[in-house]
């Protein structure tokens, strides 16, 4: 039995992010695996140790802070599970949870999980548009969409995605995202696994190998 945790499925689901979990369930079922998807949110009790894959999608800036307030009680258990190498994907702004802090447009600094050495500073602008990108762990080119608060991230963290904006996008080419063991995060949002079968297969392989890796 492969157990998938869709974390904060209601708060962090701006652009059809749920489809990533549905696509992964379909991929694993097609491989002959028995799959159980569990949805958990604010106030729920659960054990990270039983899950073989964890997903969290994108949300508003307010929703992200609500998730942070709740996830604090799970911090040690979540970080311990990540350190075991459990495959995890955080799309959109949810990967900001794993840095040290987020400074909002009013200048308020909000502490995050501090798994990785980076901080996010927001500006009162939006960064939007289609993009293509290369991932350091794949040969294939990926496609995606970004819609996030403007600003920057600073710190020492491995950034696995090389982004190239497409026509109409208001951002420049850059390296972005986070990578730590089998945790991947990216500002690309929405059904990224549906749109990119090689990435879907990548996570399918990761889950199939875990915990033997």
SEFI-46769 format. One record per residue (C-alpha): x, y, z; residue in one letter. Coordinates in steps of 0.05 Angstrom, whole numbers, plus 5000, padded with zeros to 4 digits. Example, Ala and Ser with C-alpha at 12.3 -4.5 7.8 and 13.67 -1.06 7.14 Angstrom:
! SEFI-46769
524649105156A
527349795143S
***
This chain:
! SEFI-46769
500050005000X
502750694980X
500051245023X
499851964995X
498652565040X
495353175008X
497053695061X
492554305069X
488554085009X
483254615021X
487555225037X
493155094987X
489454944922X
489055584881X
490155324810X
487554614808X
493454364849X
489353764870X
490353484800X
497653334817X
495352834869X
490152534823X
495352454767X
500352124814X
494951654841X
493251464769X
500651364751X
501950904810X
495450514800X
497450394727X
503950104753X
499949594793X
500649944861X
495149994912X
494550734930X
491151094988X
490451854986X
489152215051X
487352955056X
489253325119X
488554055139X
488554535198X
487054195264X
487653485238X
491852975275X
496052485235X
502752125233X
507752325179X
511351665187X
505951275150X
506351675085X
510551515024X
509352174989X
507352865013X
504353414970X
502554134986X
500054634934X
499555384925X
495255874964X
494356604980X
499456945024X
494256935080X
493056195071X
500556055075X
500956395143X
494955995168X
498555365147X
504855585181X
501155705246X
498255005243X
504354625218X
508554885277X
505654335320X
507953815269X
514754135255X
519353615287X
515453025257X
515353335187X
522653515186X
524552835212X
520552505156X
523752945104X
530552745130X
528852015119X
528352195045X
520852155036X
519052434966X
515453094974X
513153644925X
511354354945X
508754784889X
507355534887X
508855934949X
508255324995X
515755184988X
516855835026X
514855445089X
521655095089X
525755735093X
527556145154X
522456705146X
517757095101X
517557855104X
510858115079X
509458765041X
508259135106X
515158935131X
512758415181X
517457825189X
514157145197X
518256555221X
517955925179X
520455215190X
527855365180X
529454715146X
533555095094X
537755725095X
533556215055X
528756785068X
523157075025X
521657815019X
515158024985X
513658664947X
506858954930X
507158694858X
505358044822X
509857594781X
505657224729X
506256854664X
507756214628X
514655924629X
518955354606X
524455074650X
529954574656X
530554154719X
537453944743X
534953224752X
531453144685X
533453164612X
526553394589X
524254114584X
518354274629X
512654764620X
508955154674X
505455764700X
507556244755X
503156724794X
506256964858X
507657574899X
513557974874X
519958004914X
526157584923X
529257004960X
536157034991X
540456505023X
544455875010X
539855354980X
540154884920X
535555154865X
533954594816X
529654964765X
532255424710X
526355854688X
525456194620X
519356654614X
514756594554X
511257154516X
507357614562X
510757404626X
513257974669X
519357634700X
526457494678X
530156834669X
532556574736X
534255964777X
528855814828X
525755294873X
528754874929X
531754184933X
533553794995X
534153034994X
527552824961X
523853484975X
522853914914X
519554604914X
518055084858X
514055724846X
510955374786X
503755264805X
497554874784X
497554164754X
505054134740X
505053364740X
499253334691X
502753804643X
509553464649X
509352704644X
516852634654X
516252984721X
510352544739X
514451924722X
520352194762X
516152224825X
512951554809X
519851254807X
521951604872X
515851344909X
516750644881X
524050634906X
522650944975X
525050755027X
530150304993X
534050914968X
***
